[in-house]
Amino acid sequence: MDIRLTDSQRAYRETARQFTARELAPWAARIDREGVTPPSVLNVIRGCGFLGAALPQDKGGGGIDEVSYGILTEEVGRVCSSTRSLMTVHNMSAQAIARFGDHEQQERWLPDLCSGRKVVAFALSEPEVGSAADAIETKATSDGNAFRVSGTKKWITYGLIADLFVVFAKLEGAPIALVVDRDSEGLRIEPVTDIFGVRGSMLAQLHFDEVRVRKERQLGRVGMGIRFVANVALDHGRFSVAWGSTGIIQACLDACVAYSEQRRQAGRRLKDFQLIRRQLANMLVDHTASRALCYRSACLRQRRAPQATMETSLAKYHASMAAIRAATNAVHMHGANGCSGEYPVDRYLRDATVSGIVEGTHEIHQLALASYALRRPYLD
Ligand SMILES: Cc1cc2nc3c(=O)[nH]c(=O)nc-3n(C[C@H](O)[C@H](O)[C@H](O)COP(=O)(O)OP(=O)(O)OC[C@H]3O[C@@H](n4cnc5c(N)ncnc54)[C@H](O)[C@@H]3O)c2cc1C
């Protein structure tokens, strides 16, 4: 596999890097500390084209290729996992609309989602339902040309500011996906505060009390909600989290290289201690391997290869584990300073931990990957 970047991908990385350094880096620590993304940063993200970068060009999106989108996500993830998570949920939900929405639905929602005028969030998890998504308890009942939706969704990333939600419910036991407006009557949006990592992601709990949703807002057919709509969205989400995690590893490397060059103990710089050098080497290997898996997944997605979904799961599983490992070592290498909040490494560790939970925990990916291994993909 040739993973050399094209000139345009290289240029795109440079643009993304300059943009994140200028517009996001000065805010990242504050977003984490205060547990909120300020409106000014949200406006920048909405306006800069990142939200719609991978969405269809004919609807106003950027239509960029998978590698370029991965590079963009890595660069944002390197600087600020909260804003990366906004890109993740917006893109995965909008991709589900692009894939399962009929012509009218696409025309109604995609132009605003491509431009960032509107933000869409993904509402699958519930207080009692996480990994086993098939067991969702939110109910829809038929009421003429509408559904009545009741139930609770929890941990909804950027649910506090989203204009639309892709919501999953059961209609007589069959999963359906609906696009719901935030100002729908009967929908109450409550903040989930003080989350451990990705702290600026403005999580919400959504309470649906007989919310009337017109049937023309259903994505796909009855029964397709989880297996098709949610899974396609989650596949996009995993791709994004894999690249974002790779960005965290790079941030750890950046921080540790700088710290080990500057910090002295016993008259020597940390970088001159062999055991510190081992940690730097391991981080570099983790970063290189994660990035290679992400590139591989991007190339397979680009040519719509049948194994792309499993290779994306593989990349997400590896990159999120590696990010936790790198961030744990980064905190350790910074000693007491690493625990102080004066350096960014404790944020990286908290953000990496969340990456290992969202879009499927490590265990859920292990189960899927074990089934994949039994099909002997490595013989291809
Ligand atoms: C910061 C953050 C943002 C989030 N954003 C969103 C969002 O935007 N939209 C949304 O819908 N959800 C969101 N979530 C929820 C997330 O998707 C769930 O947390 C995740 O799916 C895991 O579910 P759970 O937390 O209920 O854990 P559980 O499913 O209860 O799992 C608990 C533990 O048991 C293990 N486990 C579960 N089942 C199995 C099994 N079959 N075999 C072995 N081990 C198992 C898990 O791996 C885990 O270690 C978010 C969560 C966080 C923390």
The ligand as an ORCA input file, in Angstrom:
! r2SCAN-3c Opt
* xyz 0 1
  C     -17.922     11.859     26.339
  C     -18.943     10.926     25.763
  C     -19.637     11.309     24.634
  C     -20.641     10.479     24.123
  N     -21.373     10.912     23.039
  C     -22.418     10.166     22.605
  C     -23.267     10.655     21.554
  O     -23.043     11.726     20.978
  N     -24.345      9.899     21.193
  C     -24.626      8.707     21.785
  O     -25.613      8.084     21.395
  N     -23.833      8.218     22.783
  C     -22.752      8.914     23.207
  N     -21.942      8.440     24.220
  C     -22.252      7.180     24.831
  C     -21.302      6.077     24.338
  O     -21.636      5.717     23.033
  C     -21.439      4.905     25.313
  O     -20.847      5.318     26.519
  C     -20.771      3.633     24.814
  O     -21.505      3.080     23.740
  C     -20.658      2.583     25.918
  O     -21.891      2.382     26.525
  P     -22.046      2.497     28.115
  O     -21.355      3.717     28.577
  O     -23.498      2.368     28.418
  O     -21.255      1.275     28.695
  P     -21.814     -0.239     28.839
  O     -22.367     -0.705     27.540
  O     -22.683     -0.318     30.034
  O     -20.462     -1.013     29.114
  C     -19.811     -1.007     30.389
  C     -18.589     -1.900     30.300
  O     -18.995     -3.255     29.969
  C     -18.356     -3.673     28.787
  N     -19.270     -4.460     27.970
  C     -20.516     -4.128     27.544
  N     -21.022     -5.092     26.783
  C     -20.081     -6.058     26.686
  C     -19.998     -7.329     26.022
  N     -20.998     -7.781     25.248
  N     -18.858     -8.061     26.178
  C     -17.832     -7.602     26.931
  N     -17.852     -6.416     27.589
  C     -18.958     -5.656     27.461
  C     -17.969     -2.404     28.042
  O     -16.890     -2.627     27.158
  C     -17.626     -1.475     29.193
  O     -16.303     -1.698     29.599
  C     -20.919      9.238     24.732
  C     -20.169      8.834     25.856
  C     -19.201      9.672     26.366
  C     -18.435      9.241     27.583
*
